């Protein structure tokens, strides 16, 4: 069963969707941390499906939108990593209070993976495990990839249109059609790649990247196509990968 | 921000976000905003969120909804994807039950424009509709341009554009396709469209057609709609905008904000009234 809810400040509430578990309640709740911009739109339905698969395994799962994104309150031009870490802290607290779980697993997709490990490393969220799904090598690489995609996307649009119908050049504070305020690129670029100082269990989830031997990993059958400009609006819905990840988490988390 | 998540439709399978002003005016029509393509109810570039909040600030109730099989709405088993307009009818039933508006306006972009047209055909509660990059019908001028273009392309050795689109419009299968492979809607025949427009005019619907540069191959000049359907020529409840520098994904904030201003102003000009 899904329960939509608003939480956080009354003036700028965050939107979330709580998937209550089917069957016996596990002691671990899972917070799904979405990616940014076009990647978040591409993966919205997919994260919903992942949440449903996880809840069928007994996990309560919370999906939510960062402030200034999706259905949450706020202006995307005010976005910052610090604000989104606060949002993640609020989301984790909500999941605990709504369900009574005593353990947390943050599962982050792409940018969400970088944010999830930052939240745990900085102590903003106390989680016993972190799953990093298609995590970029670093925040810097993630930003560079977005900028390359933006350039390729704009070139593609320009080629498709005649001179008279050319789109205006994007403003400095927008990227791929989304708000990209001054300083956000540097903010995200400061986020490190896979950290070695994370407490608890770390699970690296990817088809294409292999973590160091010491890190637990799940090898996926599906690619994310995160750098393919032709799939920039194509939904991310890797059903086989959802089942594999859910099974592994169900095997290892209380 | 005064927003509320609601479930509606049969078994509560459909989902949307109701946006309301501080003091709703029940004499105004409510605005329904269906999905654009596969993007969930927030819209491309968060357009639907920004539009709904601008409408609320202007005193207008809105519902951003996910059609069946998209966003947080369930798939409706066995239903033909072309019937997604039924989700708009279910949304009107849900808002009627709350008694918060007088008539409905649908603002649809791309696939949402198809939904808006079909819902307007089906449901007399609709008093107005916006169609962004919706149905396009050719005219002799377009056919001539196309012929000349083909001759030029052949002289240059360019390959002809493929119009082969195979995938369905909703459900999980749709999510496996890339955008370019999806056939979003079938344009009605000229005869069918003319009959629909005749009905819209008879019912005195307020209509706005917007065409962006995304459809420049098919919508080639500002008055094409009027040339294709002369019955609209003197219809005073029609607004026609040709905005070649815009796109229906609103990928530039400048065009997104300008579009929101246009849509809010247009909505405020419509009075809620029973369609006759």
Interface residues (C-beta under 8 A of the other chain):
Chain A: X2 X4 X5 X6 X11 X12 X13 X15 X17 X41 X44 X45 X46 X48 X69 X70 X71 X73 X76 X157 X161 X162 X164 X165 X166 X167 X168 X170 X171 X174 X176 X177 X178 X179 X230 X231 X233 X234 X235 X237 X239
Chain B: X1 X3 X5 X15 X17 X37 X38 X39 X40 X41 X42 X44 X45 X46 X49 X70 X71 X72 X172 X174 X175 X176 X177 X178 X179 X180 X213 X216 X244 X245 X246 X247 X249 X250 X251 X252 X253 X254 X255
